[in-house]
Amino acid sequence: MPEETRGTLLRAHDDGDLSASETATVARKLDGLSTTDKQRAVDLIEETDGSGAELVAELDDDALQRVLNLDIDAVDEFRTAAARHVDAGNADPDDVAKFARHADNLEGIEGLNSGPVDKFVNTGKKSGIQGAVREVEVADDIGAENIDRMNIEVGGKSEIAEFDIKRTDGSVVEVKKTFGSDKRNVFDEIETQLDGMREHPDTVLDGNQLVIRADEVRNTDSVQDVVDYWENELSKDKWGNANVDIRVIEDSAGKVVAD
């Protein structure tokens, strides 16, 4: 172990950031890594003044390998942010491991780095981190081969909407942690996405599908009422007599709760 890294670990231990067992765990894990991965881990520990050591200690061996071998743009920034998020209590190691696992399967998709990766790196809130994790989780479930791109901003400076995911079949997927708590918010969220679909030059409205995927959907009857309203409203002249399938999926239950 480089002397500088040893000193960083000792300082973290002396400051109370690492217990004796955690310090020993980090040393053991470093010894078990390949030369390349060990250097990445050492760089992380030194660049974060020790907070990276906590992440190394708390990730299981498979998750640590996944984080160290992640192949995305801004991967160094991701690892540094992950260490600091865990140290600040805004993320736990499972969040980091889950993000790395799903993001690794999505590398090469346009918008991955400007969307959820950027959100994960730059957010200072637990909710923002969880939102970024949800986006890559849903995208990975859809499958990289079925995704056209992620993070589409519609309207430029006067942004109308942001599409989290656009599938290769043209359908738009909006990702939520929870959905349906407030009926007005449900109404506005669906309207924003539909406006974006109408305004985006590469997205058709008529004959298309808007899918909202939430980990948890509350007030399902109310959500269904809003979906029914919009599907009826879209059939009117001012929306070009569009036929749009609006679908709300509760992922935790594995079912469509409104369509």
C-alpha atoms as an extended CHARMM CRD file, in Angstrom:
* protein
*
       259  EXT
         1         1  MET       CA              0.0000000000        0.0000000000        0.0000000000  PROA      1               0.0000000000
         2         2  PRO       CA              1.4390000000        3.4450000000       -0.8830000000  PROA      2               0.0000000000
         3         3  GLU       CA              2.6650000000        5.3830000000        2.1400000000  PROA      3               0.0000000000
         4         4  GLU       CA              0.3630000000        8.2980000000        1.2840000000  PROA      4               0.0000000000
         5         5  THR       CA             -2.6540000000        6.0090000000        1.2800000000  PROA      5               0.0000000000
         6         6  ARG       CA             -1.5850000000        4.4300000000        4.5590000000  PROA      6               0.0000000000
         7         7  GLY       CA             -1.3490000000        7.9060000000        6.0510000000  PROA      7               0.0000000000
         8         8  THR       CA             -4.7930000000        8.8330000000        4.7350000000  PROA      8               0.0000000000
         9         9  LEU       CA             -6.3030000000        5.7180000000        6.3150000000  PROA      9               0.0000000000
        10        10  LEU       CA             -4.5910000000        6.4160000000        9.6270000000  PROA      10              0.0000000000
        11        11  ARG       CA             -5.8910000000        9.9920000000        9.6340000000  PROA      11              0.0000000000
        12        12  ALA       CA             -9.4150000000        8.7680000000        8.8780000000  PROA      12              0.0000000000
        13        13  HSD       CA             -9.1130000000        6.3090000000       11.7370000000  PROA      13              0.0000000000
        14        14  ASP       CA             -7.7340000000        8.9200000000       14.1230000000  PROA      14              0.0000000000
        15        15  ASP       CA            -10.5530000000       11.3220000000       13.1700000000  PROA      15              0.0000000000
        16        16  GLY       CA            -13.1340000000        8.6580000000       13.9140000000  PROA      16              0.0000000000
        17        17  ASP       CA            -14.2340000000        8.2770000000       10.2890000000  PROA      17              0.0000000000
        18        18  LEU       CA            -12.9840000000        4.6880000000       10.1200000000  PROA      18              0.0000000000
        19        19  SER       CA            -13.0460000000        2.0860000000       12.8610000000  PROA      19              0.0000000000
        20        20  ALA       CA            -10.1190000000       -0.2330000000       13.3760000000  PROA      20              0.0000000000
        21        21  SER       CA            -12.0470000000       -3.0740000000       11.7280000000  PROA      21              0.0000000000
        22        22  GLU       CA            -12.9460000000       -0.8760000000        8.7390000000  PROA      22              0.0000000000
        23        23  THR       CA             -9.3250000000        0.1750000000        8.3340000000  PROA      23              0.0000000000
        24        24  ALA       CA             -8.2820000000       -3.4720000000        8.3430000000  PROA      24              0.0000000000
        25        25  THR       CA            -11.0580000000       -4.2920000000        5.8510000000  PROA      25              0.0000000000
        26        26  VAL       CA             -9.8510000000       -1.6060000000        3.4320000000  PROA      26              0.0000000000
        27        27  ALA       CA             -6.2750000000       -2.8840000000        3.6520000000  PROA      27              0.0000000000
        28        28  ARG       CA             -7.4390000000       -6.4560000000        2.9960000000  PROA      28              0.0000000000
        29        29  LYS       CA             -9.5620000000       -5.4140000000        0.0220000000  PROA      29              0.0000000000
        30        30  LEU       CA             -6.7530000000       -3.3800000000       -1.5020000000  PROA      30              0.0000000000
        31        31  ASP       CA             -4.4260000000       -6.3670000000       -1.2420000000  PROA      31              0.0000000000
        32        32  GLY       CA             -6.9420000000       -8.5260000000       -3.1000000000  PROA      32              0.0000000000
        33        33  LEU       CA             -7.3850000000       -6.1970000000       -6.0720000000  PROA      33              0.0000000000
        34        34  SER       CA             -5.6470000000       -6.2960000000       -9.4240000000  PROA      34              0.0000000000
        35        35  THR       CA             -2.9710000000       -3.6830000000      -10.0170000000  PROA      35              0.0000000000
        36        36  THR       CA             -5.3220000000       -1.5060000000      -12.0690000000  PROA      36              0.0000000000
        37        37  ASP       CA             -8.2360000000       -1.7570000000       -9.6350000000  PROA      37              0.0000000000
        38        38  LYS       CA             -5.9700000000       -1.1820000000       -6.6590000000  PROA      38              0.0000000000
        39        39  GLN       CA             -4.7170000000        2.0420000000       -8.2340000000  PROA      39              0.0000000000
        40        40  ARG       CA             -8.2930000000        3.1780000000       -8.8660000000  PROA      40              0.0000000000
        41        41  ALA       CA             -9.2140000000        2.4590000000       -5.2530000000  PROA      41              0.0000000000
        42        42  VAL       CA             -6.1030000000        4.2020000000       -3.9510000000  PROA      42              0.0000000000
        43        43  ASP       CA             -6.8190000000        7.2440000000       -6.1270000000  PROA      43              0.0000000000
        44        44  LEU       CA            -10.3630000000        7.3610000000       -4.7830000000  PROA      44              0.0000000000
        45        45  ILE       CA             -9.2150000000        7.1910000000       -1.1680000000  PROA      45              0.0000000000
        46        46  GLU       CA             -6.5950000000        9.8890000000       -1.6430000000  PROA      46              0.0000000000
        47        47  GLU       CA             -8.7650000000       12.2270000000       -3.7440000000  PROA      47              0.0000000000
        48        48  THR       CA            -11.5540000000       12.1760000000       -1.1590000000  PROA      48              0.0000000000
        49        49  ASP       CA             -9.2360000000       12.5990000000        1.8170000000  PROA      49              0.0000000000
        50        50  GLY       CA            -10.3500000000        9.2750000000        3.2290000000  PROA      50              0.0000000000
        51        51  SER       CA            -14.1040000000        9.2500000000        2.6220000000  PROA      51              0.0000000000
        52        52  GLY       CA            -13.5010000000        6.8650000000       -0.2590000000  PROA      52              0.0000000000
        53        53  ALA       CA            -12.1200000000        4.4100000000        2.2820000000  PROA      53              0.0000000000
        54        54  GLU       CA            -15.5360000000        4.1700000000        3.9080000000  PROA      54              0.0000000000
        55        55  LEU       CA            -17.0550000000        3.2800000000        0.5420000000  PROA      55              0.0000000000
        56        56  VAL       CA            -14.3710000000        0.6660000000       -0.1280000000  PROA      56              0.0000000000
        57        57  ALA       CA            -14.9600000000       -0.8230000000        3.3130000000  PROA      57              0.0000000000
        58        58  GLU       CA            -18.7430000000       -0.9820000000        3.0260000000  PROA      58              0.0000000000
        59        59  LEU       CA            -19.1430000000       -2.2860000000       -0.5180000000  PROA      59              0.0000000000
        60        60  ASP       CA            -19.0770000000       -6.0520000000       -0.7850000000  PROA      60              0.0000000000
        61        61  ASP       CA            -16.3460000000       -7.4910000000       -2.9920000000  PROA      61              0.0000000000
        62        62  ASP       CA            -18.5320000000       -7.8840000000       -6.0940000000  PROA      62              0.0000000000
        63        63  ALA       CA            -19.9760000000       -4.3870000000       -5.7960000000  PROA      63              0.0000000000
        64        64  LEU       CA            -16.5210000000       -2.8920000000       -5.2730000000  PROA      64              0.0000000000
        65        65  GLN       CA            -15.2580000000       -4.5870000000       -8.4330000000  PROA      65              0.0000000000
        66        66  ARG       CA            -18.2940000000       -3.2610000000      -10.3140000000  PROA      66              0.0000000000
        67        67  VAL       CA            -17.7210000000        0.3160000000       -9.1360000000  PROA      67              0.0000000000
        68        68  LEU       CA            -14.0090000000        0.1960000000       -9.9060000000  PROA      68              0.0000000000
        69        69  ASN       CA            -14.5760000000       -1.3000000000      -13.3690000000  PROA      69              0.0000000000
        70        70  LEU       CA            -17.5400000000        0.8660000000      -14.3700000000  PROA      70              0.0000000000
        71        71  ASP       CA            -17.1190000000        2.0680000000      -17.9500000000  PROA      71              0.0000000000
        72        72  ILE       CA            -18.9460000000        5.3700000000      -18.3510000000  PROA      72              0.0000000000
        73        73  ASP       CA            -17.9720000000        8.9450000000      -19.0630000000  PROA      73              0.0000000000
        74        74  ALA       CA            -17.1640000000       10.8680000000      -15.8830000000  PROA      74              0.0000000000
        75        75  VAL       CA            -16.4920000000        7.6210000000      -14.0400000000  PROA      75              0.0000000000
        76        76  ASP       CA            -13.9070000000        9.2740000000      -11.7840000000  PROA      76              0.0000000000
        77        77  GLU       CA            -16.4300000000       11.9610000000      -10.8840000000  PROA      77              0.0000000000
        78        78  PHE       CA            -19.0200000000        9.2640000000      -10.1960000000  PROA      78              0.0000000000
        79        79  ARG       CA            -16.7660000000        7.3630000000       -7.8070000000  PROA      79              0.0000000000
        80        80  THR       CA            -15.7340000000       10.5460000000       -5.9920000000  PROA      80              0.0000000000
        81        81  ALA       CA            -19.3510000000       11.6890000000       -5.6890000000  PROA      81              0.0000000000
        82        82  ALA       CA            -20.4230000000        8.2330000000       -4.5080000000  PROA      82              0.0000000000
        83        83  ALA       CA            -17.8560000000        8.3050000000       -1.7060000000  PROA      83              0.0000000000
        84        84  ARG       CA            -18.9260000000       11.7630000000       -0.6080000000  PROA      84              0.0000000000
        85        85  HSD       CA            -22.6370000000       10.9300000000       -0.7960000000  PROA      85              0.0000000000
        86        86  VAL       CA            -22.1120000000        7.8800000000        1.4200000000  PROA      86              0.0000000000
        87        87  ASP       CA            -19.9400000000        9.8600000000        3.8350000000  PROA      87              0.0000000000
        88        88  ALA       CA            -22.6260000000       12.5820000000        4.0570000000  PROA      88              0.0000000000
        89        89  GLY       CA            -25.3910000000       10.0480000000        4.6340000000  PROA      89              0.0000000000
        90        90  ASN       CA            -27.2270000000       10.9560000000        1.4240000000  PROA      90              0.0000000000
        91        91  ALA       CA            -26.6340000000        7.5360000000       -0.1130000000  PROA      91              0.0000000000
        92        92  ASP       CA            -25.8510000000        4.0890000000        1.1570000000  PROA      92              0.0000000000
        93        93  PRO       CA            -23.5000000000        1.5850000000       -0.4740000000  PROA      93              0.0000000000
        94        94  ASP       CA            -26.4750000000       -0.2880000000       -1.9520000000  PROA      94              0.0000000000
        95        95  ASP       CA            -27.4510000000        2.8640000000       -3.8840000000  PROA      95              0.0000000000
        96        96  VAL       CA            -23.9450000000        3.1140000000       -5.2950000000  PROA      96              0.0000000000
        97        97  ALA       CA            -23.7660000000       -0.5730000000       -6.1830000000  PROA      97              0.0000000000
        98        98  LYS       CA            -27.1920000000       -0.5510000000       -7.8190000000  PROA      98              0.0000000000
        99        99  PHE       CA            -26.4200000000        2.5420000000       -9.8830000000  PROA      99              0.0000000000
       100       100  ALA       CA            -23.1050000000        1.0780000000      -11.0730000000  PROA      100             0.0000000000
       101       101  ARG       CA            -24.6980000000       -2.2700000000      -11.9630000000  PROA      101             0.0000000000
       102       102  HSD       CA            -27.4440000000       -0.7500000000      -14.0920000000  PROA      102             0.0000000000
       103       103  ALA       CA            -25.3870000000        2.0890000000      -15.6140000000  PROA      103             0.0000000000
       104       104  ASP       CA            -22.7380000000       -0.3720000000      -16.7550000000  PROA      104             0.0000000000
       105       105  ASN       CA            -25.3780000000       -2.1460000000      -18.8590000000  PROA      105             0.0000000000
       106       106  LEU       CA            -26.4190000000        1.1460000000      -20.4620000000  PROA      106             0.0000000000
       107       107  GLU       CA            -23.0530000000        2.5450000000      -21.5630000000  PROA      107             0.0000000000
       108       108  GLY       CA            -23.2470000000        3.9730000000      -25.0590000000  PROA      108             0.0000000000
       109       109  ILE       CA            -26.8370000000        5.1640000000      -24.7890000000  PROA      109             0.0000000000
       110       110  GLU       CA            -27.0710000000        8.8350000000      -25.6770000000  PROA      110             0.0000000000
       111       111  GLY       CA            -28.1630000000       10.9190000000      -22.7130000000  PROA      111             0.0000000000
       112       112  LEU       CA            -27.0060000000        8.4780000000      -20.0360000000  PROA      112             0.0000000000
       113       113  ASN       CA            -24.1660000000       10.7260000000      -18.9410000000  PROA      113             0.0000000000
       114       114  SER       CA            -25.9820000000       14.0500000000      -19.2760000000  PROA      114             0.0000000000
       115       115  GLY       CA            -29.0120000000       12.5980000000      -17.4800000000  PROA      115             0.0000000000
       116       116  PRO       CA            -28.7950000000       10.1620000000      -14.5620000000  PROA      116             0.0000000000
       117       117  VAL       CA            -24.9920000000       10.1360000000      -14.2580000000  PROA      117             0.0000000000
       118       118  ASP       CA            -24.8640000000       13.9310000000      -14.0600000000  PROA      118             0.0000000000
       119       119  LYS       CA            -27.7870000000       13.9040000000      -11.6330000000  PROA      119             0.0000000000
       120       120  PHE       CA            -26.0890000000       11.3610000000       -9.3850000000  PROA      120             0.0000000000
       121       121  VAL       CA            -22.7960000000       13.2470000000       -9.3940000000  PROA      121             0.0000000000
       122       122  ASN       CA            -24.1360000000       16.7580000000       -8.8310000000  PROA      122             0.0000000000
       123       123  THR       CA            -27.1780000000       16.3650000000       -6.6170000000  PROA      123             0.0000000000
       124       124  GLY       CA            -26.8270000000       17.1740000000       -2.9570000000  PROA      124             0.0000000000
       125       125  LYS       CA            -30.0770000000       15.5160000000       -1.9600000000  PROA      125             0.0000000000
       126       126  LYS       CA            -30.9690000000       11.9490000000       -1.1240000000  PROA      126             0.0000000000
       127       127  SER       CA            -34.0870000000       12.2290000000       -3.2820000000  PROA      127             0.0000000000
       128       128  GLY       CA            -31.9840000000       13.2440000000       -6.2880000000  PROA      128             0.0000000000
       129       129  ILE       CA            -29.6810000000       10.2660000000       -5.8190000000  PROA      129             0.0000000000
       130       130  GLN       CA            -32.6240000000        7.9010000000       -5.5240000000  PROA      130             0.0000000000
       131       131  GLY       CA            -34.1540000000        9.4560000000       -8.6300000000  PROA      131             0.0000000000
       132       132  ALA       CA            -30.9650000000        8.8420000000      -10.6030000000  PROA      132             0.0000000000
       133       133  VAL       CA            -30.8390000000        5.2380000000       -9.3870000000  PROA      133             0.0000000000
       134       134  ARG       CA            -34.4750000000        4.7230000000      -10.4280000000  PROA      134             0.0000000000
       135       135  GLU       CA            -33.7860000000        6.0560000000      -13.9190000000  PROA      135             0.0000000000
       136       136  VAL       CA            -30.9600000000        3.6350000000      -14.6480000000  PROA      136             0.0000000000
       137       137  GLU       CA            -32.8650000000        0.7900000000      -12.9970000000  PROA      137             0.0000000000
       138       138  VAL       CA            -35.9010000000        1.3120000000      -15.2410000000  PROA      138             0.0000000000
       139       139  ALA       CA            -33.7380000000        1.8610000000      -18.3310000000  PROA      139             0.0000000000
       140       140  ASP       CA            -31.8460000000       -1.3580000000      -17.6780000000  PROA      140             0.0000000000
       141       141  ASP       CA            -35.1500000000       -3.1900000000      -17.2320000000  PROA      141             0.0000000000
       142       142  ILE       CA            -36.3320000000       -1.8530000000      -20.5950000000  PROA      142             0.0000000000
       143       143  GLY       CA            -33.0380000000       -2.9760000000      -22.1150000000  PROA      143             0.0000000000
       144       144  ALA       CA            -30.3430000000       -0.9260000000      -23.8320000000  PROA      144             0.0000000000
       145       145  GLU       CA            -31.2960000000       -2.3960000000      -27.1970000000  PROA      145             0.0000000000
       146       146  ASN       CA            -34.8140000000       -0.9490000000      -26.8180000000  PROA      146             0.0000000000
       147       147  ILE       CA            -33.7550000000        2.5980000000      -25.9000000000  PROA      147             0.0000000000
       148       148  ASP       CA            -33.2400000000        5.3670000000      -28.4430000000  PROA      148             0.0000000000
       149       149  ARG       CA            -31.8740000000        7.8250000000      -25.9020000000  PROA      149             0.0000000000
       150       150  MET       CA            -32.2800000000        9.2600000000      -22.4120000000  PROA      150             0.0000000000
       151       151  ASN       CA            -32.5780000000       12.7830000000      -21.0180000000  PROA      151             0.0000000000
       152       152  ILE       CA            -34.2160000000       14.6350000000      -23.9070000000  PROA      152             0.0000000000
       153       153  GLU       CA            -34.8920000000       18.2990000000      -23.1560000000  PROA      153             0.0000000000
       154       154  VAL       CA            -37.7560000000       19.6200000000      -25.2510000000  PROA      154             0.0000000000
       155       155  GLY       CA            -37.9400000000       23.3230000000      -26.0330000000  PROA      155             0.0000000000
       156       156  GLY       CA            -34.3570000000       24.4540000000      -25.5470000000  PROA      156             0.0000000000
       157       157  LYS       CA            -34.0180000000       27.4270000000      -23.2160000000  PROA      157             0.0000000000
       158       158  SER       CA            -37.7860000000       27.5900000000      -22.7420000000  PROA      158             0.0000000000
       159       159  GLU       CA            -37.8980000000       23.9300000000      -21.7860000000  PROA      159             0.0000000000
       160       160  ILE       CA            -41.3410000000       22.3590000000      -22.0780000000  PROA      160             0.0000000000
       161       161  ALA       CA            -40.4940000000       18.9120000000      -20.8090000000  PROA      161             0.0000000000
       162       162  GLU       CA            -37.7440000000       16.4300000000      -20.1830000000  PROA      162             0.0000000000
       163       163  PHE       CA            -38.1300000000       12.8820000000      -21.3850000000  PROA      163             0.0000000000
       164       164  ASP       CA            -36.3190000000       10.4880000000      -19.0760000000  PROA      164             0.0000000000
       165       165  ILE       CA            -36.3470000000        7.6820000000      -21.6390000000  PROA      165             0.0000000000
       166       166  LYS       CA            -37.4100000000        7.4510000000      -25.2610000000  PROA      166             0.0000000000
       167       167  ARG       CA            -37.7010000000        3.9230000000      -26.5600000000  PROA      167             0.0000000000
       168       168  THR       CA            -36.7470000000        2.8660000000      -30.0740000000  PROA      168             0.0000000000
       169       169  ASP       CA            -40.4610000000        2.4480000000      -30.8580000000  PROA      169             0.0000000000
       170       170  GLY       CA            -40.9390000000        6.1670000000      -30.1520000000  PROA      170             0.0000000000
       171       171  SER       CA            -42.7840000000        5.8030000000      -26.8490000000  PROA      171             0.0000000000
       172       172  VAL       CA            -41.8580000000        8.0540000000      -23.9420000000  PROA      172             0.0000000000
       173       173  VAL       CA            -41.1630000000        6.7470000000      -20.4340000000  PROA      173             0.0000000000
       174       174  GLU       CA            -41.2470000000        9.0120000000      -17.3880000000  PROA      174             0.0000000000
       175       175  VAL       CA            -39.5980000000        7.5960000000      -14.2490000000  PROA      175             0.0000000000
       176       176  LYS       CA            -40.7930000000        8.3470000000      -10.7280000000  PROA      176             0.0000000000
       177       177  LYS       CA            -40.0340000000        7.1350000000       -7.2400000000  PROA      177             0.0000000000
       178       178  THR       CA            -43.6160000000        7.7780000000       -6.1590000000  PROA      178             0.0000000000
       179       179  PHE       CA            -46.5940000000        9.0000000000       -8.1700000000  PROA      179             0.0000000000
       180       180  GLY       CA            -50.1820000000        9.9150000000       -7.4320000000  PROA      180             0.0000000000
       181       181  SER       CA            -49.8920000000       11.6130000000       -4.0540000000  PROA      181             0.0000000000
       182       182  ASP       CA            -51.4460000000       14.8040000000       -5.3900000000  PROA      182             0.0000000000
       183       183  LYS       CA            -54.0690000000       14.7870000000       -8.1450000000  PROA      183             0.0000000000
       184       184  ARG       CA            -53.0850000000       18.2190000000       -9.4470000000  PROA      184             0.0000000000
       185       185  ASN       CA            -49.4830000000       17.1070000000       -9.7440000000  PROA      185             0.0000000000
       186       186  VAL       CA            -50.5620000000       14.0010000000      -11.6780000000  PROA      186             0.0000000000
       187       187  PHE       CA            -52.5960000000       16.1890000000      -14.0350000000  PROA      187             0.0000000000
       188       188  ASP       CA            -49.7340000000       18.6340000000      -14.5980000000  PROA      188             0.0000000000
       189       189  GLU       CA            -47.1070000000       15.9080000000      -15.0210000000  PROA      189             0.0000000000
       190       190  ILE       CA            -49.0790000000       14.1410000000      -17.7290000000  PROA      190             0.0000000000
       191       191  GLU       CA            -49.8860000000       17.4170000000      -19.4710000000  PROA      191             0.0000000000
       192       192  THR       CA            -46.2030000000       18.4230000000      -19.4660000000  PROA      192             0.0000000000
       193       193  GLN       CA            -45.1500000000       15.1330000000      -21.0340000000  PROA      193             0.0000000000
       194       194  LEU       CA            -47.9010000000       15.3100000000      -23.6580000000  PROA      194             0.0000000000
       195       195  ASP       CA            -46.9510000000       18.8980000000      -24.5210000000  PROA      195             0.0000000000
       196       196  GLY       CA            -43.3790000000       17.7380000000      -24.9250000000  PROA      196             0.0000000000
       197       197  MET       CA            -44.3910000000       14.8740000000      -27.1910000000  PROA      197             0.0000000000
       198       198  ARG       CA            -46.3870000000       17.2860000000      -29.3410000000  PROA      198             0.0000000000
       199       199  GLU       CA            -43.5780000000       19.8400000000      -29.5600000000  PROA      199             0.0000000000
       200       200  HSD       CA            -40.5720000000       17.5730000000      -29.9830000000  PROA      200             0.0000000000
       201       201  PRO       CA            -39.7690000000       17.3170000000      -33.7020000000  PROA      201             0.0000000000
       202       202  ASP       CA            -38.6390000000       13.6820000000      -33.4810000000  PROA      202             0.0000000000
       203       203  THR       CA            -41.5730000000       12.4360000000      -31.4040000000  PROA      203             0.0000000000
       204       204  VAL       CA            -45.0700000000       11.8200000000      -32.7140000000  PROA      204             0.0000000000
       205       205  LEU       CA            -48.1300000000       12.2210000000      -30.5290000000  PROA      205             0.0000000000
       206       206  ASP       CA            -50.8910000000       10.4370000000      -32.3920000000  PROA      206             0.0000000000
       207       207  GLY       CA            -50.6330000000        6.6730000000      -32.0920000000  PROA      207             0.0000000000
       208       208  ASN       CA            -47.8830000000        6.8920000000      -29.4890000000  PROA      208             0.0000000000
       209       209  GLN       CA            -47.6390000000        5.7670000000      -25.8820000000  PROA      209             0.0000000000
       210       210  LEU       CA            -46.7400000000        7.6400000000      -22.6870000000  PROA      210             0.0000000000
       211       211  VAL       CA            -45.6750000000        5.3620000000      -19.8570000000  PROA      211             0.0000000000
       212       212  ILE       CA            -45.1480000000        6.5220000000      -16.2910000000  PROA      212             0.0000000000
       213       213  ARG       CA            -43.1980000000        4.0090000000      -14.2170000000  PROA      213             0.0000000000
       214       214  ALA       CA            -43.1630000000        4.5780000000      -10.4790000000  PROA      214             0.0000000000
       215       215  ASP       CA            -41.8440000000        2.4070000000       -7.7130000000  PROA      215             0.0000000000
       216       216  GLU       CA            -45.0160000000        3.2550000000       -5.7820000000  PROA      216             0.0000000000
       217       217  VAL       CA            -48.3380000000        4.6140000000       -7.0690000000  PROA      217             0.0000000000
       218       218  ARG       CA            -50.7360000000        6.1440000000       -4.5690000000  PROA      218             0.0000000000
       219       219  ASN       CA            -54.4480000000        6.9230000000       -4.9930000000  PROA      219             0.0000000000
       220       220  THR       CA            -54.7950000000        4.6900000000       -8.0250000000  PROA      220             0.0000000000
       221       221  ASP       CA            -58.4600000000        5.5660000000       -8.5880000000  PROA      221             0.0000000000
       222       222  SER       CA            -57.5430000000        9.2480000000       -8.7640000000  PROA      222             0.0000000000
       223       223  VAL       CA            -54.6660000000        8.4960000000      -11.1500000000  PROA      223             0.0000000000
       224       224  GLN       CA            -57.0290000000        6.5060000000      -13.3920000000  PROA      224             0.0000000000
       225       225  ASP       CA            -59.4570000000        9.4520000000      -13.4430000000  PROA      225             0.0000000000
       226       226  VAL       CA            -56.6930000000       11.7600000000      -14.6940000000  PROA      226             0.0000000000
       227       227  VAL       CA            -55.5610000000        9.2470000000      -17.3160000000  PROA      227             0.0000000000
       228       228  ASP       CA            -59.1600000000        8.8930000000      -18.5610000000  PROA      228             0.0000000000
       229       229  TYR       CA            -59.5030000000       12.6750000000      -18.7300000000  PROA      229             0.0000000000
       230       230  TRP       CA            -56.3750000000       13.1240000000      -20.8140000000  PROA      230             0.0000000000
       231       231  GLU       CA            -57.0850000000       10.2800000000      -23.1980000000  PROA      231             0.0000000000
       232       232  ASN       CA            -60.4810000000       11.8560000000      -23.8480000000  PROA      232             0.0000000000
       233       233  GLU       CA            -59.0420000000       15.3740000000      -24.1150000000  PROA      233             0.0000000000
       234       234  LEU       CA            -56.4570000000       14.2540000000      -26.6430000000  PROA      234             0.0000000000
       235       235  SER       CA            -59.2000000000       13.1010000000      -29.0020000000  PROA      235             0.0000000000
       236       236  LYS       CA            -60.4040000000       16.7150000000      -29.4190000000  PROA      236             0.0000000000
       237       237  ASP       CA            -59.4680000000       19.0750000000      -32.2530000000  PROA      237             0.0000000000
       238       238  LYS       CA            -57.0710000000       21.2180000000      -30.2110000000  PROA      238             0.0000000000
       239       239  TRP       CA            -54.8830000000       18.1440000000      -29.6870000000  PROA      239             0.0000000000
       240       240  GLY       CA            -55.2390000000       17.0660000000      -33.3090000000  PROA      240             0.0000000000
       241       241  ASN       CA            -57.6430000000       14.2410000000      -32.4700000000  PROA      241             0.0000000000
       242       242  ALA       CA            -54.6930000000       12.2620000000      -31.1620000000  PROA      242             0.0000000000
       243       243  ASN       CA            -54.9260000000        8.7220000000      -29.9520000000  PROA      243             0.0000000000
       244       244  VAL       CA            -52.3900000000        8.2510000000      -27.1640000000  PROA      244             0.0000000000
       245       245  ASP       CA            -52.1140000000        5.2830000000      -24.8330000000  PROA      245             0.0000000000
       246       246  ILE       CA            -51.3060000000        6.6330000000      -21.3580000000  PROA      246             0.0000000000
       247       247  ARG       CA            -50.1850000000        3.9420000000      -18.9730000000  PROA      247             0.0000000000
       248       248  VAL       CA            -49.1020000000        4.0960000000      -15.3170000000  PROA      248             0.0000000000
       249       249  ILE       CA            -47.0840000000        1.1490000000      -13.9790000000  PROA      249             0.0000000000
       250       250  GLU       CA            -46.3080000000        0.4100000000      -10.3430000000  PROA      250             0.0000000000
       251       251  ASP       CA            -42.9970000000       -1.4190000000      -10.5020000000  PROA      251             0.0000000000
       252       252  SER       CA            -43.0100000000       -2.6190000000       -6.8950000000  PROA      252             0.0000000000
       253       253  ALA       CA            -46.2570000000       -4.4730000000       -7.5980000000  PROA      253             0.0000000000
       254       254  GLY       CA            -45.2700000000       -5.4350000000      -11.1370000000  PROA      254             0.0000000000
       255       255  LYS       CA            -48.5490000000       -4.3140000000      -12.6520000000  PROA      255             0.0000000000
       256       256  VAL       CA            -50.3040000000       -1.6320000000      -14.6910000000  PROA      256             0.0000000000
       257       257  VAL       CA            -52.4500000000        0.4060000000      -12.2920000000  PROA      257             0.0000000000
       258       258  ALA       CA            -53.9320000000        2.8690000000      -14.8010000000  PROA      258             0.0000000000
       259       259  ASP       CA            -54.3760000000        2.7310000000      -18.5750000000  PROA      259             0.0000000000
